[in-house]
Amino acid sequence: MQHSSLSSPWLPYGVANHARAQTCMVLFHHAGGGANFFRSWPDHDALRGIDVYRMEMPGRGSRFRDPPQSNVEDLLAGFAPVLTKLADLYANVVLFGHSLGSLLAFEAARHLQTINRQPQALIVSARRAPHLPTPQPWRHQMNDRALTEELRGLGGTQEEVLANEELLQLFLPMIRADFQLTETYRYARDMKILSPVFALRGSADREVSDADILAWGEIAAGLFESKTYAGDHFYLNEPANLRQLLGDIVRFLPRAAPSLPVGGTI
């Protein structure tokens, strides 16, 4: 099976084609991030045999000239045709999101479920469950100086960006739109996720508590597991954590679909 025909601005870096790959993994980045956050993932041995796609939201990276989107429904309306095509091309679609990306992965799972193509697994990282209230619904309304200090406290943004006025003027509209996207999101209580759900966090994450992560089990209709790693909101930036995380994902997927072998070794 070859998948080179799939081309989209949403998946700007394509995929390393595996002739017989039955499984693909779609990665959704955090607020203020981009597809390059996951640039090392396709090369990890743990994901051998899985086609890895890195989703890129408008307003950054290869889509720098596209206006950022601040509404989840509008964003998913643009990405839904790509998801549908992936579901047509692969027997198994795995969705992974980090922080804001977890919310997008959740909505992507809902879309696939509505067309009777539920993903093999939904894996969410560093994000409270979608039905919980937003603890900081005002970040997108901050002035530039306050927002810059907020980002400095959160971590994950290079100091070279925060200290450079010209770069900030390019970066802040994007991050403000990302915050608006997550802070104005409204959960629709009409559908639980049928796919197995694996929820993850860093032990020192000040944004996401154990209770926030365990609450994902409330929207999972079936298998739910969770795990905590050493580290903060960006725990997966640590190479050792990433190796462990990918190994844990590979071990989770057969439980999600025992008859389908996936992945390699670390």
BELHULIN-V615530 format. One line per field, one symbol per residue. ss: DSSP state (@ for helix, = for strand, . for the rest). phi: phi as a letter, one per 20 degrees, with the letter a starting at -180 (. if undefined). psi: psi as a letter, one per 20 degrees, with the letter a starting at -180 (. if undefined). A space follows every 50 residues. Layout:
BEGIN
ss->???
phi->???
psi->???
END
This chain:
BEGIN
ss->.......=..=...........======......@@@@..@@@.@@@..= ====......@@@........@@@@@@@@@@@@@@@@@@..=======.@ @@@@@@@@@@@@@@......=====.............@@@..@@@@@@@ @@@@....@@@@..@@@@@@@@@@@@@@@@@@@.........=..===== ==.......@@@@@@@@@@=...======.....@@@.@@@@@@@@@@@@ @@@@@@..........
phi->.dcffebagfcfdlbffdgdfdcccdddeefndbffgdfeffefggegnd fdddfcffnblfdgeeffddcfffffffegffgfffffecfcdddccdlg gfffffffffffffdlcgffbddcclbfffeefffcfdffeffgffffff ffffnndfffffedfffffeefgfffffffgefdfcfeedbeeffgccdc befdfeecegfffffgffdeecfcccbddfpefdgfffgfffffgfffff ffffffbgedfcmcce
psi->pqkiiopqhhmijbqopphkpipqpppprrpiaahihkhighiphhjpip pppoqoqqjrcikhippqqjpgggghhhighggghghhhqhpppppqpch hhghhghhggghhhjklqqhqppqplpqqhiqqphmjihijqrgghhghg hhhhripphhghiohghhhhhghghghghhghhjpppokjpqphqqpopq rqhjoihprghgghihhhjphcppqqqpqpabhlhiipggggggghhhgh hhghhhnhiopqrcr.
END
